[in-house]
């Protein structure tokens, strides 16, 4: 681990950082810092290997910069020079086929910079899609739209989430998302708290590629569950809700989306996405933000609308108010 001077972004192409009140003076608990370094190493190594499998042979370190207001890991422009520096002497640096190949092709800062930049763009898109869809483990998308990037052959896929919002993503990054190991970001996201967020981005002075996200991607503590949720820790969220069984649950309606034809139903601390077996959620406008009894069938199949068998989906036949006297009716937000 190399501690770097405070010249912001000098010589670097990208960064990972924690920001917030808990790192205002640049400090991170030693154990948390160790998890973060290992997590960044795993994430970078995984996405770099997607470009060149031989790089799996190379062990490398992550330069770290500590400054007031944040804790940052900085990624150098030139992967070839970076790896050679981390490995030490020239004899060691050229010991593996991977490093030798990098040296032959690029100490001119062309190919290896593209590898690093491509890995960071893939990381950003995977995080952004996961945030948009509310999961890093969706195999099937409910509905997609198509577009293209101007003056390129790059195809864009529009992903609709359960709020009816559409995110357009270059196709190759859809594949990166679908193939990403579910636990890849666990170590990084475990450090998130109410006063510590995570961010990854390219150097702001770098030109924005047409296939890149428009800005750095931040994951807040409220989104931590997307990358570390009980679904992966104990296999299932609310395991007592067994696929195919009929249930009657008392909870609270937290949201409604007419475009997606779903509601959010809070039950035992979890918000379950639910949809009527027939009809439209508009019929239940008056029940939003009230306590209700829902009756229906548990669906955990990947063929369900939201494609995630670890979180239950309820196809309901009945939604009835159990409001307390004096509670007021509320209306859906028609814009989803």
C-alpha positions in Angstrom: 0.0 0.0 0.0 1.5 3.3 -1.1 0.6 6.6 0.7 0.5 9.3 -2.0 0.9 13.1 -1.7 -2.2 15.4 -1.8 -1.9 16.7 -5.4 -5.4 15.9 -6.4 -5.8 13.6 -9.5 -2.2 14.3 -10.6 -1.1 11.2 -12.7 -4.3 9.3 -12.0 -7.0 8.1 -14.3 -9.6 7.1 -11.7 -10.4 6.9 -8.0 -12.4 5.0 -5.4 -13.2 6.9 -2.2 -15.3 7.0 1.0 -16.7 10.4 1.9 -18.8 11.8 4.7 -18.6 12.9 8.3 -16.8 9.7 9.4 -13.9 10.4 7.1 -13.8 14.2 7.3 -10.1 14.1 8.5 -9.1 11.4 6.0 -9.1 8.5 8.5 -10.6 5.1 8.1 -10.4 2.4 10.8 -7.5 0.1 10.0 -9.7 -3.0 9.6 -12.2 -1.2 7.4 -9.3 0.2 5.4 -7.9 -3.3 4.9 -11.3 -4.6 3.7 -11.6 -1.6 1.3 -8.1 -2.2 -0.2 -8.9 -5.9 -0.7 -12.3 -5.0 -2.1 -10.8 -2.6 -4.6 -8.1 -5.1 -5.5 -10.8 -7.8 -6.2 -13.0 -5.4 -8.2 -10.2 -4.0 -10.3 -8.6 -7.4 -10.9 -12.0 -8.9 -11.9 -12.8 -6.2 -14.5 -9.3 -5.9 -15.8 -9.2 -9.7 -16.4 -12.3 -9.3 -18.6 -10.0 -7.4 -21.0 -7.0 -9.7 -20.7 -7.1 -13.0 -18.8 -3.3 -13.1 -18.6 -3.4 -10.3 -16.1 -4.8 -12.8 -13.6 -1.1 -13.8 -13.2 -0.1 -10.3 -11.9 -0.2 -9.3 -8.3 -0.6 -5.5 -7.9 -1.1 -3.0 -5.1 -3.5 0.0 -4.9 -2.0 3.5 -4.3 -3.9 5.3 -1.4 -4.3 9.0 -0.8 -5.6 10.3 2.5 -6.8 13.9 2.7 -9.2 16.0 4.6 -12.8 15.1 3.7 -12.2 11.7 2.1 -10.2 8.5 1.9 -9.2 7.7 -1.6 -7.6 4.9 -3.6 -6.2 6.3 -6.9 -5.7 4.3 -10.1 -2.7 5.4 -12.2 -3.0 6.1 -15.9 -0.5 3.6 -17.1 -1.1 0.1 -16.0 2.2 -1.2 -17.4 4.3 1.3 -15.4 2.0 0.8 -12.4 2.5 -3.0 -12.4 6.2 -2.8 -13.0 6.5 -0.3 -10.1 4.5 -2.5 -7.7 6.4 -5.6 -8.6 9.8 -3.9 -7.9 12.8 -4.6 -10.0 12.8 -4.9 -13.8 13.7 -8.5 -13.6 10.7 -9.3 -11.5 8.4 -7.0 -13.5 9.1 -8.9 -16.6 8.9 -12.3 -15.0 5.4 -13.0 -16.1 4.0 -13.3 -19.6 1.3 -10.7 -18.7 3.7 -7.9 -17.7 6.0 -8.7 -20.6 3.1 -8.4 -23.0 2.0 -5.1 -21.5 5.6 -3.8 -21.8 5.8 -4.7 -25.4 2.5 -3.2 -26.4 2.3 -0.2 -24.2 4.7 1.8 -22.1 3.5 4.6 -24.4 0.3 4.8 -22.3 -2.1 3.6 -25.0 -3.4 0.1 -24.6 -3.0 -0.2 -20.8 -4.8 3.1 -20.2 -7.7 1.8 -22.2 -7.8 -1.4 -20.1 -7.9 0.6 -16.9 -10.4 3.1 -18.2 -12.6 0.3 -19.6 -12.6 -1.5 -16.2 -13.6 1.7 -14.4 -16.4 2.4 -16.8 -17.7 -1.2 -16.4 -17.6 -0.8 -12.6 -19.5 2.5 -12.8 -22.2 1.0 -15.1 -22.6 -2.1 -12.9 -23.1 0.0 -9.8 -25.5 2.4 -11.6 -27.6 -0.5 -13.1 -27.7 -2.2 -9.7 -28.9 1.1 -8.0 -31.5 1.6 -10.8 -32.9 -1.9 -10.6 -32.5 -2.2 -6.8 -30.5 -5.5 -7.2 -27.2 -6.8 -8.5 -28.7 -10.2 -9.2 -31.4 -9.7 -11.8 -31.3 -12.2 -14.6 -34.4 -11.1 -16.5 -35.5 -7.6 -17.2 -39.2 -6.9 -17.2 -39.2 -4.6 -20.2 -36.5 -3.1 -22.4 -36.3 -0.3 -24.9 -33.7 0.3 -27.6 -31.7 3.3 -28.8 -28.2 4.0 -30.1 -25.3 6.3 -29.3 -25.0 9.1 -31.9 -22.4 8.5 -34.6 -21.5 5.1 -33.3 -22.6 1.5 -33.7 -23.1 1.2 -30.0 -26.5 -0.1 -29.0 -28.3 1.2 -25.9 -30.7 -0.9 -23.9 -33.3 1.0 -21.9 -34.0 -0.8 -18.6 -37.3 0.0 -16.8 -37.3 -0.4 -13.0 -40.3 -0.9 -10.8 -40.8 2.9 -10.5 -41.3 3.0 -14.3 -38.0 4.9 -14.7 -35.8 4.0 -17.7 -32.0 3.9 -17.7 -30.2 3.6 -21.1 -27.1 1.4 -20.9 -24.6 0.4 -23.6 -25.2 -3.3 -24.4 -21.7 -4.4 -23.4 -22.2 -3.0 -19.9 -25.6 -4.8 -19.6 -23.5 -8.0 -20.1 -21.0 -6.8 -17.5 -23.9 -6.4 -15.1 -25.4 -9.8 -15.8 -22.1 -11.6 -15.5 -20.9 -9.8 -12.4 -20.5 -12.0 -9.3 -23.1 -11.1 -6.8 -20.6 -10.7 -3.9 -18.0 -8.8 -5.8 -18.7 -5.4 -4.1 -19.4 -6.9 -0.6 -16.1 -5.8 1.1 -16.4 -2.2 -0.3 -20.0 -1.8 0.7 -19.7 -3.2 4.2 -18.0 0.1 5.2 -21.1 2.2 4.4 -22.9 3.9 7.2 -25.2 6.9 7.7 -22.1 9.1 7.7 -19.9 7.3 5.1 -20.8 6.9 1.4 -18.8 5.3 -1.4 -17.9 6.8 -4.8 -16.1 5.7 -7.9 -15.2 7.9 -10.9 -12.8 8.9 -13.6 -10.5 11.8 -13.2 -12.7 14.9 -13.9 -10.1 16.2 -16.4 -10.5 13.1 -18.5 -12.7 13.5 -21.6 -16.1 11.7 -21.2 -16.4 8.8 -23.6 -19.7 8.3 -25.3 -20.2 5.0 -23.7 -19.4 6.3 -20.2 -21.8 7.3 -17.4 -22.2 11.1 -17.3 -20.7 11.4 -13.8 -19.1 9.6 -10.9 -21.3 7.0 -9.2 -22.1 7.3 -5.5 -23.6 4.5 -3.4 -25.1 5.7 -0.1 -25.7 3.7 3.0 -29.4 3.5 2.0 -28.3 1.5 -1.1 -26.0 -0.8 0.8 -28.6 -3.6 0.8 -28.4 -3.8 -3.0 -24.9 -5.1 -2.7 -25.0 -6.7 0.8 -28.5 -7.9 1.6 -29.9 -10.6 3.6 -30.7 -12.5 0.5 -27.1 -13.4 0.0 -26.2 -13.7 3.7 -29.0 -16.2 4.5 -29.9 -17.1 0.9 -33.5 -15.8 1.2 -35.2 -12.7 2.4 -38.2 -13.7 4.5 -37.6 -17.4 3.9 -40.9 -18.3 5.6 -42.6 -16.9 2.5 -42.4 -20.0 0.4 -42.7 -19.9 -3.4 -46.2 -20.9 -4.6 -47.9 -20.7 -1.2 -51.0 -18.6 -0.3 -50.4 -16.0 2.3 -52.3 -13.3 4.2 -49.9 -10.6 5.5 -50.6 -7.4 7.5 -48.3 -4.5 6.6 -48.0 -1.0 5.2 -48.4 0.1 1.5 -45.3 2.3 0.9 -45.6 3.2 -2.8 -47.6 2.7 -6.0 -46.6 2.7 -9.6 -49.3 2.7 -12.3 -46.9 2.2 -15.1 -45.3 -0.9 -13.6 -48.6 -1.9 -12.0 -47.0 -2.6 -8.7 -47.1 -1.5 -5.1 -44.5 -1.7 -2.4 -45.7 -3.5 0.8 -43.6 -3.2 3.9 -43.7 -6.3 6.0 -41.3 -7.2 8.9 -38.9 -4.5 7.9 -38.7 -5.5 4.2 -40.5 -3.8 1.3 -42.0 -6.4 -1.0 -42.9 -5.6 -4.6 -46.5 -6.8 -5.2 -48.7 -6.8 -8.2 -52.4 -7.6 -8.7 -53.2 -10.9 -10.4 -55.9 -9.1 -12.4 -56.8 -5.4 -12.7 -54.8 -2.3 -12.1 -53.2 -0.8 -9.0 -55.2 2.4 -9.7 -58.1 0.6 -8.1 -56.1 0.8 -4.8 -55.2 4.5 -4.8 -56.9 5.2 -1.6 -54.8 2.6 0.3 -51.4 4.1 -0.3 -49.5 4.9 2.9 -52.0 2.9 5.0 -51.9 -0.3 6.9 -53.4 -3.2 4.9 -54.0 -6.9 4.8 -52.7 -8.4 1.5 -53.8 -11.8 0.3 -52.1 -13.6 -2.5 -49.5 -16.1 -3.8 -45.7 -15.9 -3.1 -43.6 -15.9 -6.3 -39.9 -16.4 -6.0 -39.3 -17.6 -9.6 -36.9 -15.9 -11.9 -39.7 -15.8 -14.4 -41.6 -13.3 -12.3 -41.8 -9.7 -13.4 -38.9 -8.6 -11.3 -36.7 -11.6 -11.9 -35.2 -12.1 -8.4 -36.0 -15.4 -6.7 -34.3 -14.5 -3.5 -36.7 -11.7 -2.7 -40.4 -12.6 -2.6 -42.9 -11.1 -5.0 -46.6 -11.3 -4.1 -49.3 -11.7 -6.7 -52.3 -10.5 -4.8 -56.0 -11.1 -5.1 -57.0 -8.8 -2.3 -55.7 -5.7 -0.6 -57.9 -4.5 2.3 -57.5 -1.6 4.7 -56.9 -2.1 8.3 -56.6 1.6 9.0 -57.0 2.9 12.5 -59.8 5.4 13.1 -58.9 8.9 12.0 -56.2 7.8 9.5 -56.4 9.8 6.2 -56.5 8.4 2.7 -53.7 9.3 0.3 -53.4 9.2 -3.5 -50.9 7.6 -5.8 -48.3 9.7 -7.5 -49.5 9.4 -11.1 -46.0 10.0 -12.4 -44.7 6.8 -10.7 
